[in-house]
Amino acid sequence: MSLVGLSAAEMRRRVAAREVSCDELVRAHLDRLTGVEPRIGALLLPLADRALEKARSQDRALAEGKEAGPLAGVPVVVKDLLDIADVPTTCGSRILEGYRPPFTATAIARLEAAGAIVIGKSNMDEFAMGSSTENSAYQHTKNPWDPTRVPGGSSGGSAAAVAAGIAPVALGSDTGGSIRQPAAFCGVVGLKPSYGRVSRYGLVAFASSLDQIGPLARTVDDVARVTSVLSGHDPLDSTSSDAEVPDFAAGLEDVPDGLRVGVPWSFLSEGVEPETLARFRESLKALETAGASLVEVGLPHLRHAIATYYIVATAEASSNLARYDGVRYGRRAPGAEGLRAMYGQSRDEGFGDEVKRRIILGTFVLSSGYYDAYYLRAQKVRTLIRRDFEQAFEACDVVATPTTPTPAFGVGEKTDDPLQMYLEDVFTVPANLAGIPGLSLPCGLAGGLPVGLQLLGRPFDEATLLRCGAAFQRATDHHELRPPGY
């Protein structure tokens, strides 16, 4: 097997045993990037020189007897809304042209402290606003399974990079499904941790009460290892939790005794493409074979999740994106006559249509006379959705749904219909509203394209979620499928 085909766990083992160097691993994946990147456009910024320098430095330290870190030598791609000191961050937007942050995101710092090596920053929907990676100001990313299809969004570049073998691990962010949906479309594993599990310091904000950083990989084991590295309290992020961080990779061989999988059939009664629903039913049978029992659960307020999400998320986006004014950093419109004109022209030229749409919606729902009718009411429904999950988890240990209602849709198919694009996230946004963890697993093909099984867990119970996912992968071989030609 080539170095490109190895799991992150196997790469680390070989580096620790001195069977392969970090430099060799990085070079192999940079060669892979050069070979496949023109076909898919997954990366906005390769970091070859920086990565090779980090690899050589780590090899010297290992030669001097330093212990290999838990991700020693593992090449990683990170979404381009995670800051690395003095490396451009664009968020897929023109408004941040020329911006180089003076600090590094805690998630990146923890990865690199564990020995991982960042080889590039991936393409994304502008400011993480989208479900197809078609909203990037710079390029469109193609799905490795079919270049006429989207890779999902907003972490489409990260998912495509893992599917195409550019890196065994990638980081994305998930505000309403932006890790899990592209993971499903590209046939890889993606985890949105519980809100507060991973520090958001150095993550450019979209919606601060919903955003969460998480990993994508080909196996649950790799996702578990990375999640252990990323997790834990950070004094630089007041929303990060001090909850104990277990070794998520330990115990993956064990299925929790009497595991109960809840299925909200009433929520799945319409809108799911037939082949996708068939793969979901087959996945439930595989879980039963692995020792789980199925129970039906009711989540009555989930039908309001999309409407609630697009009020809360746009309101927070309107607030967060007010800082991009052409003064403090990023793009400034030339030739504007006066401060007000400079603000307006800079934002008009710098933001794309989808970002403008969400800023306008968010400003509206927060405006005088509409706050109570929209934003306040949405927050109340959000509480009801969280309570639905609390009640469901009294009867089950994890909740299962399809990750998406369909496989990857065609490039350009939904760009003129924002509502249809928003509905792609119908099964993923509830987890963000409730702050619970969500895991997407490849569960087969529909029409030759990957579809995903989503598992949702109790807050800060990623361990059970990952053990269930590992049991599913032992019972199936869907995660071993590769895109044609990759």
N, C-alpha and C positions, 0 to 999 in steps of 0.2 A: 504494500500500500504506500502511495506517495505521502509525503508529509502533509499535503493539502487535505487529504482525506481523514486525518486523525482527529479524534475528539480532543477537547481541551485537557481532559483528564489524562489522556495518553501522552499528549505533548509534555505536560508537566512531569509525568513519570520518566520519560526519556531524557528530559533535560536534567532532572535530579540524578539519574543514573549515568549521566555524561555520555549517553548514547547519541545525542544530537545537541548541537549548540543553539543558543537563542538566535544567533546570526543566521544559521541555516534555516531555521523556521521562518524568520522574518523574510529572508530572501525568497524562499519558496512561495510565500503568500504574496509578496510584491510582484513576482513573476506571474502568478495567477491573476493578480489585479490587472497587470498590463495586458494579459491575454484575453480576458473576458469583459473588462470594463467598457470598451467601445460598443459592446452589444447591449449593455443594460444601463449604463449611466448611473451606477449606484452611489458613487462618491463625488462630493463637491471639492474635496481637498485631500489628495494623497499626502502623506507625511513621511516619505521614504527616508530622507536624510535623518530626520529626528528619530525615526524608528530604528534605523541601523545603528545610530549612536547609542540609543538605549540598550539595544541588544548586545553590542560589544562591551558596554559598561557592565552589564549583568554577567556576561561570560567571564569577564575578569574577576568579578566578585566571587563567582562560583569556583573559579580556579584557585582562588585564595582561601577556599574553605567555607565561604558563607553558605548557610542553609538555603536551599531553594524555596522560594515562596509558594503559596498555594496555587498561583497561576503563572509560575515561572516560564517565561518564554512564549506565552500564548499571545498570538496576534489578535488584536481587537479593533473593531471599527466603532466609532461613536457618532451619534446623531449630532448634527451641527447646530444644536442649541445648548450644548454642554461646553463650558469655557475651559480652555487650556491657555495658560499664561503666554502672552505674546504670539499666539496663533490666531488667525482670523476666525471670528464667529459671525456667521451671516444669518442664521435662522431661515435660510432660503429666501431672504428678503433684500431688496435694494436699499432699504432704509439703513441697514447696518454696513454698507460698503465702507471698507477701510478700518473697521473697528477691530482692535486687538485688545482683549481683556488683560488687565494687570494681575489676574489671579486665576487659579485652577479650581474647577468644581471639585467638591469633596468626593463625589463618586469616581472621578477620574484619578484623583490623588490616591484613593484607596486601591483602585485597580493597579496602578503603577507600583504602589508600595508592595502589592502582592506578587509583583513580577510580570504582570501583563504588559504588552507593548502595543501602544496605539499606532496603527498604520495609516489611518485616514479618518476623515470626517464625512459622514454620509448625507446624501440628499434628503430633503424633507419637504412637506407642504409648508408654505410660508408661515412662520410662527406657530407651527404645528396645527394649523387650521385646515383640515381636509382629510379625506378618506381615500386618496388615490395617488398622492405625490405629484399631481398635475398642477398644483398651485405654487410650486417652486418658481422663483423668479429666474432661475438659472438653467434648468434642464428638466426633462421628464425622465423618470426612471421606468424601465420596462420590467415586466415580470419574467424571470428566467424560464418559467414554464411555457410561456407564450408571449413573444414580444408585442403582440397586438393587444395584450391585456395589461391592466395596471397592477402594480405590486401591493396595492393598499396604501394606507396612510394613517397618520402622517409620518410614521417611521418606515416608509417604504424603502428608502435606501439601505437602511440597516437590515431589514428582512431579506431584500434581494441579495445583499452582500453575503449573508450567511448561506442562502440557498445556492448561490453560485460558487461557493467555496473560497471567496476572497478572504474570509476570516471565519474561524470556528465559533466566534462569539461576537455579538454586537450589543451596544447599548441603544435603547430608544427611550422615549417618554410616552406616557399614556395618560391622557386627559379625559378621553371618552372611549378608548379602545385602540389607541394609536400604536400600541405594541401588539395586542392580541389580533386585531383585524389583519394587518399585513403578515403576521406570522401564519395565520390561516391561509391567506391567499398565496403565500410562497412556500407552504409546506414545511414550516419549521416550528419550533417551540418558542413561546413567548410568555413571560410572566409580568403581570402588573402586581407589585407587592402592595401590602396594606398601606394606606396613607400614613405617613410618618415613619415607616420602616426604613426608608432610604433618605438621606439628606438631600434636600433640593438646593443647597448652596451651590451657586455657579450654574444652575439651570435657568435659562432665560424663561421668564414666566409667561404662560398663556392664561390659565385660570388657577390661581394659587391654592384654592381649596380642593382642587381636583387633580392637579398635576402629580405624577409620580414617575420616577426613573426605574427602569427594569431591564433585564437581559433577554436577548434572543440567542438561541443556539439550536443544534440539531437534536440534542438529547436532554431529557429532564435532569440527568446527572450533571451535565455541564451548567445548566441553568441554576441548579441548586448550589453548586460550588461558587459561582459568581455572586449569587444572592447573599451567601454568607459573608463574602468579602465586602459587598456594598453596604450591608445593613449595620445599624447601630446609631446611637445618639451622636449628634454633632452640635457643639455649642454655637456654631455659626448659623444654625437653622433652628429657630424657636419652635418649629412645628415637628421636628424630628423627635421620635419617641425614645425613651430609655428602656424600653422593653428588652428582656433578655434575647440575645441572638443565638439560637442553637446552631449546631453544625448541620445544615440542611441536607448535606450529602450523606450523612450517617443515617443508617436505618432505612435507606430507600429500598432495600431488598424486602422489607417487611410491609405487608398490607395491614393497616390498622384492624384489630379484631372487630368483627361485626360492623364493618364500614357500611354506612347507609348513604346512598346516593339519591338526593331529592331531584325529581323531575317536575317542572312546572308546566304540565301539559296544556293547561288552559292558555298560557302565554305563547305556546308554540302552535296554536290551532290554525293560524293563517299566516301567509306571507313567506313561508319557508319553501324554497325551491324543492321539488319532489326528490331529486337525487341527493341533495344535501340532507334532507330529512331521513332518507334511507340510510345514509352513512351514519347519521346520528343514532338511529335505532340499532344498527350493527355495533356501534361503539358501546351502547348500554349493555348489549348481550356480552361483549368482551369483558366489561367490568364485572358483570355477574359471574362469568367464568373465572375471573380473578379472585372471587370471593366476596364481592359486594352484594348488597341487597338494594333493591329499588323501592322507593316510596314516592308517592305523588305529593307535591307540596303546592300550596297556594301563595301566589305573590300578586295580590290583586291590584296593587298600585303601579306595577311595572308598566302598564299600558300608558301611563303618563310620563314615563322616564324621558323620552325624547324631548317632549315639550318643556319639561322641567330643566333638563340639561341645557337646552339652547336658550334658556333665560339666564340661568346661573352662570354658564360659561361665557356668554357674550357680555354680561354685566362685568364680570371680572376682567375680561379681555379689554373692554373699554377703559377700565381704570388702569390696568397694567401698561397698556400701549400708549397712554397719555405721555409717557416720558420721552417718546421718540418725537422730538419737536424741532430737530435741526440745530439745536444749541449745544447739548451736552456731549453727544457723540454721534457717529454715523453721518448719513447724508444730509447736506444742507443745500437747499435750492439756491443757485447763483442768481444774482441780479434782482432779487426781491426788493420791492420798495416798502420798507417798514417791517416791524417785527411781526405783526399779525399776518401780513402777506407771506413772510418767510416761513412761519409756522405752517400755514395752509399749503403752500407750494411744496415744501419739503415732504409733508405727509402725503400729499396727492401723488407726487412723483415716486415716493419711496414705497408705499404700500400697494399691494395688488388688490384685485376686485374682491376676493373672498375675505381678506382681512378688513377691508373697508366695510363690507356688508356686516360683519360681526361687530365692528366698532359702532356702527350706526344703530344696530339692534340693541346692543348693550347700553348705549347712551340713552336710547328711548326708554328701556324698561327701568332705568334708574332715575328718569326725569321726574320733576315735580308733577304730581297728579297721576302718575302711572306706577310709582314705586310699590304702593300697596297692592295694586291690582295684578302686578306681574311678579316683581322680584320677591316681595314678601310672601306672596302665595306660593311661589315656586319653592322657597325655603321650607315652607310647611309641608309641601308634598315630598320634598326630599327627606324630611323626618319620617314621613309615613313609609317611604320606600325602605329606609334603614330598619324601621320596625318590622316590616314584612320579612326581611332577611333574619332578624333576630328570632322571630316566631318560627320561620322555616328551619333554622338551625337547632331548634328544640326537637325536631323530628328527624333531622338528618345531619350528616357530617360535612358533606359537600353538595352543592347544587350543580346540575349538569344542564347545559343548553348547547345548541350549535353556536359556534363563535360568530358566524355571519349567516344571513338568510340565503346567500348565493355564493358560488365561487367567484373568482376575480372577474369583474366586468371589463368590457372593452375600453380601450383608450378613447376618450372623448364622448363616451356613451352617456355620462351623467353630468357633464360639466355645465350644461345649460339648464339643468333642473336641480337646484340646490336641495330641495326637499327630498328627492329620491336619493341624493348623495347622503343626506343626513340619516335616512332610514337604514343605511348600511350598518349603522352603529346601534341598532335597536337592542341587540343582546349584550352589548359591551358597556354602554353608558351606566346601567344600574350599579355596577361595581364601583365606579368612581363616585357616584352620588352617595353611596353607602360607606365608602372608604374601605371596602373589603378587598382581599386579594383575588386575582383571577388568572387562570392558566389556560393557554390555548395549545392544543396538541394536534398534530396531523392525524386525521382519522380516515384517510382514503381519498379517492378521486371521484369527482363528479364531472362527466363530460371531459375527462382527461386532465382536469385541473384539481389542485388540492382543496380540501375543505377541512375545517377545524372543529374539534370538540372543545368546548369551554367548560372548565370546572371552577366554581366559585367557593370560597371558604370563609370561615369565621375570621374576624379581624385578628391579625397577627398569628394566624394558624397556617402559615405557609407550609409548615412541616407536613401536616396531614394532606394538604393539596398536592405537594410534590410526591409524597409516597403513593398517593392514588394515581398520579400521572405516571410514575415509574412502573407501577403494576400494569397500567394500560399498555405501556410500551413493551413490557415483557410479553404481554399476551398478543401483541400485534407487531407487524413489521412496517407500518405506514411511515415511520420516521426514517426508514432506510431508503425510501424512494428518492430519486434525484431527478432534477429537470433534464429533459433530453439534451444531450450535448454538453452537460456539465458534470 
